[in-house]
Amino acid sequence: MDNDSTVFIGLDVHKDSIAVARVGSAPSDPVIEVATIGTQQYAIDRMLTKLAGHGPLQFVYEAGPCGFWLHRYLTGKGQDCVVAAPSLIPKRPGDRIKTDRRDARNLALGLRAGTLTAIHIPAPEQEAFRDVVRAWQQSKRDVAKGKQRLKAFLLRNDLRYAGKDGWSAEHRRWLASLVLPSAAQQVVFQELVDTITEREARRARFEVQLEQLAPHWPGYPIAQALIAFRGVQQAVAYGVVAEAGDFARFSHPRRFMAWLGLVPMSTVTQISLVVVIEKSPPGDGQLMAVAGSSARTKPALSLSLRR
């Protein structure tokens, strides 16, 4: 093999192991299974030393739960590394054999053929703030789920709140005054109420931390600009900007809409165009639905704004 030709390295990354396969630039070059190594840095360094004499290296692995630490480590060592989108990796019909070594071979071949789609790698500070935003959004969903469980439990026991505003101060006083028929049911009821209280406290802590961290976040000016649009509040603005990162990476608005999962679809019975949320980054499809629903309603104005 010519030492000046690029060698393509496929990595199938798991929690405790990495399957490694390499292939040369020529179509006739065979795929060579290098080894299965550990995820420790010294194991990766030994792999780099072993492959150093084969020419320029180009690495690829699938995006997954292991994150981007390997990409940052390899690029920090001066290596070229690509993180491929798993859902866009070509697969032959009927190919149901899936092993670590086979996945590494297919990644190396796909990188050589140019059939893989690289994903955007966020900067460490962008990813860190995105983790806070995701945890905050998850805490809000946890509160909603806890309230739904409590409402279902009360309905099953024929207990209905007669007021209009749910989870207001009056509603919470009504909950505090409830006494269920049996001691066992009272235990379940109190645990459900305590769960909501704990989750609301967690959500409040995240919101305090967001207020402190957001001004130092590079995406903060863009998020504040989005809040100026009708229907876009802090949750939507922070969520979209934190997930998208650099908007300049989208060459056209259609690419941004496709990334969000907003796909046009025509129905068969009537010639019309509807928008469906097919696939989107974590939570972004729901955020777009919330923003669209909010934009349809008349915004509430505070007393100071009305003046």
N, C-alpha and C positions, 0 to 999 in steps of 0.2 A: 504494500500500500504506500502511495506517495505521501511523504510526511507533510507536504504542503496542502493536501486536500483536507477539507473539513470532515471531522468525525462527529456523527450525530449520536448522542447518548440519550437513551430513554430510561427514565427513572419511575418505577412504580412505588410510591411512597406510602408507608403505613406507620403506625404508631411506633413500632420497635424495629422495623426492618425496611430496607430499600432494595428492590430488585433492579439490577443494572444490566442494560444491553446496549451494544454499540454497533454501528454500521457505517461503512464508508460512503463517499460521495458517488462513486460509480454505481450504476444500476446493477452491475454484476457482483458487487461486493456482498458477501453473505452477512447475515446478522449473527453477531457473536455474543453469547450470554457471558457477561464478565463475571458477575458474582451476585450474591445477596449479602448486603452489608448491614451494619447497625446504623442507627441514626445519630450516634455520637460524632462530635466534630473530628476526633482523631480518625475514625473510620472513614469519614468523607475525605479527609486529607490523604489517607493512604490510597483511596480510590483515585484521587487527582494525580498522585505521584505515579501510580500504575499506568494511567492513561496519558501521561505527559508526552511520551515519545511517539504518539500516533498522529500528531498534527494538531491544528486548531480544533478546539472542542466546542460543541454547542449542545446544551442540555435542555431537556424538556420533561415536565411532569404535569399530572392532572391537578387542577384546583380541587381542594377537598378540605376535610376537617383539620389537616395538619398546618394549614395556613401558609404564610409566605416566608417563614424563617429560612427555609432551604434556598429559596431564590435570593434572598438578601445575603446569605452566607456565600453562595457561589459567585454572585456578582461582586461581593466584597473581595473575593480572591482573584478578580479579574476575568472571570469566566462569563460566557454568554449563556443566559438561561431564559427559557420561555415557560410560562405557566399556561397550559391549554385549557380551554373550556370543555368540560366533560361531555356536555350535551351536544356539542358540535363535532365530536370526533367521529369520522366516518366508520360505519360498521357494515360488514357484508351480511346480506340476508341469510339466515340460518346458522350464523356463527354463534354458537352458544357455549363454546369452551372459553372459560375465563379463569386464568391463573395469573399469579404475580409476574412470572417470567414472560408469559405470552403478552400481557399488557405492556411490559417494558419493551418488548420487541415491536409491538404495533406502534408505540409512541415514537420509537426511533425511526421506523419506516415512514410514519406520517410526517415527522419533522423533515426528513429528507425529501419527501414528495411535495411538501408545502401544503398539505391538506388540513393542517391544524389551525385553529383560531386562538390567538393569544388573548388573554384577558388583561384588564388594567390592574396594575399593581399599585395600591395606595401607598403613600408615604407613611412611615411609622407613626408620626403625630396624627395624620388623618385617620389611620386605622384605630388608634387609641381613642380618639374622640368618637369615632363611629361605634366602638364598643360601648361607650357610655350612653349614646343615643339609643342603641338597640336594647340595652338593659333598662333604660327609662321606658321605652315603648312596651317592653315585656312586662314591666311592673304595672303599667296602665291596663294591659290585657288581663293580668292576674287579678286586679281589683274588679274588673268587669265580670270575670268568671266567678269570683267569690260572691259577688252580689247576685248573680244569676242562680247560683246554687242555693243561696239563702231564700230567694224568692220562690224557687221551686219547692223547697222544703216547707215553707209556710203555706203555699197553695195546697200542697198535699195534705196539710192538716187543717184546711178550711179557715185559714187566717189571712184576711185581706185588709190592706190599709185603705181607709176611706178618703184620705186626703188626695190632693192633686200632685203636689211636688214630691217626687221620690227622693229619698236620701237628703232631705232638708233637715233642719234642726228639729222640726216637729215630728218628722218621720223617725228620726233616731230616738226621740223621747218615747215614741210609741213602741219601738222595738225594745227599749230598756224596760218598759212596763209589762211586757208579755210574760205570761206564766203558762207553760204548756201542761197538758194533763198528766203526763208521767215524768218521773225524774230522769229517765233515760233520754226522753225527747228533749228535756231541758238542757241536758249535757250537750247533745248534738247541736241544739240551737245556739248555745253560748259559744261553742267552739267555732261555729260558722261566723258569728258576729266578731269574735276575737280575730279570726283569720282576716276578715275584711279590715279591721283596725290595723293589724300588723302590716298588711299589704299597702294600705293607704299611707302609713308612716314611711315605708320603704320608698314609695313613689315620691313622697314629699322630700325625702333625703336626696333622691336623684335630681329632683328639680332644683334644689338648692345648689348642688354641685354643678349642674348645667349652667346656672346663672353665673357661677364663679369661673367656670372653664371656658364658656362660649366666647367671651371677648378676646381671648388669646388664641382662638381657633382660626386658621387661615380662611375657612369658609364662612366665617361670621358675617362679613359684609354682604356676601351673596344671599345668605339666609335672611338677613334683614331686608334686603331688596325684595325678596319673594313675598315676605309678609305683607308688603304693600298691595299685593293683588287680592282681590275679593275671593274669599273662601280659603285662603292660605293662612294658617295660623302657625304658631311656633312648632307644634308637633310635625306638621307637614313640611315646613321649610327646613327644619333641622334634619328630618329623616331623609328627604330627597337629596339635599346637598351633601350630607354625610355619606350616603351610599354612592352618589355619582362622582364625588371628588372633583376632578377638573373637568368642567363642561367643555373645554376646548378640545377634548379628545373625541367629541362627536362632530364629525365633518358636516353633518346635515341634521336639521330637526327631525327628519324621519328616523335617523339612527337613534336619536334620544328617545323618541316615542317607542321604537321597537325594543330598546333596552328596558323601558318601563313595562313593557308587555301590553301596550295599547295597540292592538292589531285591528285593522279594518276587516270586516267580514260582511259579505252580501248574503242575504237569505234567499231561499229558493222560491218560496211562495210569493214574495213581493220583492220588487226591485228596490232595495233600500240599503243604506249603509249604517251599520251599527258598530260600536266599539266594544270589544270584549277584552277582559284582562286574562291573558292566556298564561304567560310566564313573566315573572318580574323578580327583581331582587327582593330579599327578605323584607316584607312589610310595605314595599313601595306601591304595590297594586292596591292595597287597602288604603294607603295614604291618599292616592289619587281619587279613590272612591269617596273618601271623607271630604277632600277638597271640593270635588264636584258637587256633593250633596250640600255643603256649606254655601257654595256660590249661588245655589238656587234660592236660598232664603234671604230675606232682608236682614242686613247686619244690625245687631243691637248697638245702640249708641249710648255711651255713658252721659251723665248729666253735664259734665264739663265739655264734651264734644257737641252736645245739643246747643249749648250756649254759644 
